Amino acid sequence: MFGGEKHSTGRKDHAECSGCSLCLLVCPAWRSAHDPRMTPEGRAKALQHGATAADLAGSLESCVLCGACEPVCPENIDLVGMTLDLRARIADTEAVEATNRRMAEPDTPHAPAGTASDTVLIPGRALSADADALRRALQLIEGTACGDEGADILAAFAAGVPIPPARRERFLKGLRRARTIVVEDGLWLRPLAQWLPGMRVAGLGEALSNLPSVRAGVRKSDLYVIEPRAYHADYERLVKHYDRLRADRDCAFNLDLQRIAIPAAGQAEWILKGLEVDRIVVERLDDAAAFAGACALPVVHVAQLADH
């Protein structure tokens, strides 16, 4: 459970899994281990045969919550929600208590009050630490940074740890007055949809790559790295958005058929294999570190393309 709500979205559950194995083709855990037990299908079939959440602990830990499995599932199973709910069942009591104590601290910053016309950005840690990239992103989307980045909330969400209601309310206080919330990490889309129904929430990568000044900065010799969680959460619409970007700029992407390769899942070297590129452009600055360890190419955040 998450703040008293289920992670799942009301779509079909594990009982509907037919074992088609399409999710294996797009799963970064499968690419790393080639072990079907580490995949969404493996978890679903195990549950069908009586496995408990505790039995699946290793498989649940291997999931990076990229969401690539959901667009390819012909049964429309809420595979990310299934994983989050299973993690919630086995969340360590000590970890839950430690999270509650940390989130109850009164000095946690509050989100800005904002106005009805505000665009508020929730950046990742790397973007928050890069003053130039953050400043440029805010200028381009004409927004303000969320004073409370909610990193503890997102980490707890991913781990299946319940969010204390008081902490959640402190985080949401200013966001409720925004007109649009922009998130660098697409994992925010799921909890914000539950907590702020009707609020417009968009990925930063999409928001910036829609801008002519940013698109003009994309070079044919670039590798453009799409943030996977936002992409897979709205795949049918965003695949067209990035198809247009590809046709316009003719750059390389971290795409292979219907999947996005995820550098943070140890796939940076595989993404680069066979490509002849001069620069790497990332929608989520946290991904830059993975490429820095795999190559000597310069890495820039998409917000900085408007300056090139």
C-alpha positions in Angstrom: 0.0 0.0 0.0 1.1 3.5 -0.7 -0.2 6.3 1.5 -3.4 4.3 1.9 -3.8 3.7 -1.8 -2.9 0.8 -4.0 -0.1 1.2 -6.6 -2.1 -0.6 -9.3 -4.3 1.4 -11.6 -7.3 -0.9 -11.9 -6.1 -2.7 -15.0 -5.7 -6.5 -15.2 -3.6 -8.4 -12.7 -1.2 -11.4 -12.8 -4.0 -13.9 -13.3 -4.4 -12.7 -16.9 -0.8 -13.4 -17.9 -0.8 -15.9 -20.8 2.9 -16.4 -20.8 3.5 -14.9 -24.3 7.0 -13.7 -23.2 6.8 -10.3 -25.0 7.8 -8.5 -21.8 11.1 -10.5 -21.8 12.1 -8.9 -25.1 12.0 -5.4 -23.5 13.1 -6.1 -20.0 16.5 -4.8 -18.9 16.7 -7.4 -16.1 16.3 -10.1 -18.8 19.1 -8.6 -20.9 21.3 -8.6 -17.8 20.6 -12.0 -16.4 18.7 -14.0 -19.0 16.8 -15.5 -16.1 13.0 -15.6 -16.7 12.4 -15.5 -13.0 13.7 -11.9 -12.9 11.0 -10.7 -15.5 7.4 -9.5 -15.2 6.2 -12.7 -16.8 8.3 -14.8 -14.3 6.6 -13.0 -11.4 3.1 -13.3 -12.9 3.4 -17.0 -13.6 5.0 -17.6 -10.2 2.0 -15.9 -8.6 -0.4 -18.0 -10.6 1.3 -21.1 -9.2 1.0 -20.0 -5.6 4.3 -18.0 -5.0 4.2 -15.4 -2.2 5.7 -11.9 -2.4 8.6 -13.2 -0.1 9.3 -15.9 -2.6 9.8 -13.3 -5.3 12.1 -10.9 -3.3 15.1 -11.4 -5.6 13.0 -10.8 -8.7 11.3 -7.7 -7.3 14.7 -6.2 -6.4 15.9 -6.7 -10.0 13.2 -4.5 -11.5 14.2 -0.9 -12.3 10.6 0.2 -12.8 11.3 1.4 -16.4 7.8 0.4 -17.5 8.9 -1.1 -20.8 6.9 -4.2 -20.2 3.5 -2.5 -20.1 3.2 -1.1 -23.7 4.0 -4.6 -25.1 1.7 -6.6 -22.9 -1.2 -7.8 -25.0 -3.3 -8.5 -21.9 -3.0 -4.9 -20.6 -1.7 -6.1 -17.2 -0.6 -3.4 -14.8 2.9 -4.9 -14.5 4.5 -1.9 -12.7 1.7 -1.7 -10.2 2.0 -5.4 -9.6 5.7 -5.1 -8.8 5.1 -2.1 -6.5 2.3 -3.8 -4.6 4.5 -6.9 -4.1 7.3 -4.8 -2.9 4.9 -3.1 -0.4 4.0 -6.6 1.0 7.6 -7.4 1.9 8.8 -3.9 2.9 11.1 -4.4 5.9 9.6 -3.2 9.1 12.8 -1.5 10.2 13.1 0.3 6.9 9.4 1.5 7.1 10.0 2.8 10.6 13.2 4.6 9.6 11.4 6.2 6.7 8.6 7.4 8.9 11.0 9.0 11.3 13.0 10.7 8.5 9.9 12.0 6.7 8.4 13.3 10.0 11.3 15.7 10.5 9.9 19.2 10.6 12.8 20.8 8.6 11.8 19.2 5.4 11.5 22.0 2.8 8.2 22.9 1.5 7.3 23.3 -2.2 6.8 26.9 -3.4 3.4 28.4 -3.0 3.1 29.1 -6.7 0.2 30.6 -8.6 -2.5 29.3 -10.9 -0.3 30.0 -13.9 2.9 28.4 -12.6 4.8 25.6 -14.1 6.7 23.7 -11.4 9.6 21.5 -12.1 10.6 18.5 -10.0 14.2 17.8 -10.9 16.4 14.8 -10.2 19.3 15.0 -7.9 21.9 15.5 -10.6 20.0 18.3 -12.3 19.5 20.0 -9.0 23.2 19.9 -8.4 24.0 21.4 -11.9 23.1 25.1 -11.5 23.6 25.9 -15.2 21.5 23.1 -16.5 18.8 23.7 -14.0 18.7 27.4 -14.7 18.4 26.7 -18.4 15.7 24.2 -18.0 13.6 26.6 -15.9 14.1 29.4 -18.4 13.0 27.2 -21.3 9.8 25.9 -19.6 9.1 29.3 -18.0 8.8 27.6 -14.6 10.1 27.4 -11.1 11.9 24.6 -9.3 10.0 22.7 -6.6 11.4 23.7 -3.3 10.9 20.2 -2.0 12.3 17.7 -4.6 10.6 14.8 -2.8 13.6 12.5 -3.3 12.7 10.6 -0.1 9.1 10.2 -1.3 10.1 8.8 -4.7 12.7 6.4 -3.2 10.1 5.2 -0.7 7.5 4.8 -3.5 10.0 2.7 -5.6 10.8 0.5 -2.5 7.1 -0.1 -1.6 7.5 1.8 1.7 4.3 3.7 2.7 4.4 7.5 2.7 3.3 9.2 5.9 0.3 11.3 5.1 1.8 14.4 6.8 4.9 14.2 4.6 2.9 13.7 1.5 0.8 16.8 2.3 3.8 18.9 2.9 5.1 17.9 -0.5 1.9 18.5 -2.3 0.9 21.8 -0.7 2.5 24.1 -3.3 2.0 21.7 -6.2 -1.7 21.9 -5.9 -1.6 25.6 -7.0 0.4 24.9 -10.1 -1.1 24.7 -13.5 1.5 22.2 -14.9 4.0 20.0 -13.1 7.1 18.9 -15.1 9.1 15.9 -13.8 12.6 14.9 -14.9 12.0 11.3 -13.6 8.9 9.8 -15.2 8.3 7.6 -12.1 6.6 10.6 -10.6 3.7 10.3 -13.1 2.1 7.4 -11.3 1.9 8.8 -7.8 1.1 12.3 -8.9 -1.8 10.9 -11.0 -3.2 9.3 -7.9 -2.6 12.3 -5.6 -3.5 15.2 -8.0 -6.1 13.8 -10.4 -6.7 16.2 -13.2 -3.4 18.0 -12.8 -1.4 18.3 -16.0 1.9 16.4 -15.5 4.6 16.1 -18.2 8.1 14.7 -18.6 10.9 17.3 -18.9 12.3 15.5 -21.9 9.1 15.9 -23.9 8.5 19.5 -22.7 12.0 20.6 -23.8 12.2 18.6 -27.0 9.0 20.2 -28.2 10.7 23.6 -28.2 12.2 24.8 -31.6 15.3 26.2 -29.9 16.0 22.8 -28.3 15.2 20.7 -31.4 17.5 22.9 -33.5 20.4 22.0 -31.1 20.1 18.3 -31.8 22.8 17.2 -34.2 22.7 14.2 -36.6 25.9 13.0 -34.8 24.1 12.9 -31.4 22.9 9.9 -29.4 19.7 11.2 -27.9 18.8 9.2 -24.7 15.1 9.2 -23.9 14.0 9.0 -20.3 12.2 5.7 -20.2 9.7 6.0 -17.4 7.7 8.9 -18.9 8.0 7.4 -22.4 6.6 4.1 -21.5 3.9 5.6 -19.3 2.4 7.3 -22.4 3.9 5.2 -25.2 1.3 5.4 -27.9 1.5 9.2 -27.9 5.2 9.7 -27.3 6.4 7.2 -29.9 5.0 9.6 -32.4 6.7 12.6 -30.7 10.1 11.0 -31.0 9.4 9.7 -34.5 9.0 13.3 -35.5 12.2 14.3 -33.7 14.1 11.5 -35.5 12.7 12.5 -38.9 13.5 16.2 -38.2 17.1 15.8 -36.8 18.1 12.3 -38.0 20.0 11.5 -34.8 20.5 8.1 -33.0 18.2 7.1 -30.1 18.5 4.5 -27.3 15.7 2.6 -29.0 15.6 -1.0 -30.2 12.2 -1.9 -31.7 9.6 -1.2 -29.0 12.1 -0.9 -26.1 14.3 1.8 -24.6 17.7 0.7 -23.4 18.4 2.1 -20.0 21.9 3.3 -19.2 21.3 3.2 -15.4 20.5 -0.6 -15.8 24.1 -1.2 -16.9 23.4 -0.9 -20.6 25.4 2.1 -21.5 28.1 0.1 -23.4 25.4 -1.9 -25.2 23.6 1.3 -26.2 26.8 2.7 -27.7 27.8 -0.5 -29.5 28.0 0.0 -33.3 27.1 3.7 -33.1 29.2 6.5 -34.5 28.2 9.5 -32.5 30.1 12.6 -31.3 27.9 13.5 -28.3 25.4 12.1 -25.9 22.2 14.1 -25.0 20.3 12.9 -21.9 16.8 13.9 -20.9 17.6 12.9 -17.3 20.9 14.2 -16.1 21.3 11.3 -13.6 21.9 9.1 -16.7 25.1 11.0 -17.5 27.2 9.1 -15.0 26.5 5.8 -16.7 27.9 7.0 -20.0 30.8 8.7 -18.3 31.9 5.3 -17.2 31.5 3.7 -20.6 33.0 6.2 -23.0 34.9 9.6 -23.3 32.1 11.3 -25.3 30.8 14.6 -24.0 27.4 14.3 -22.3 24.9 17.3 -22.2 21.4 17.7 -20.7 18.7 18.4 -23.2 18.1 21.8 -21.7 21.6 22.9 -22.7 20.9 22.2 -26.4 19.3 25.7 -26.7 22.8 27.2 -26.0 24.6 25.2 -28.7 
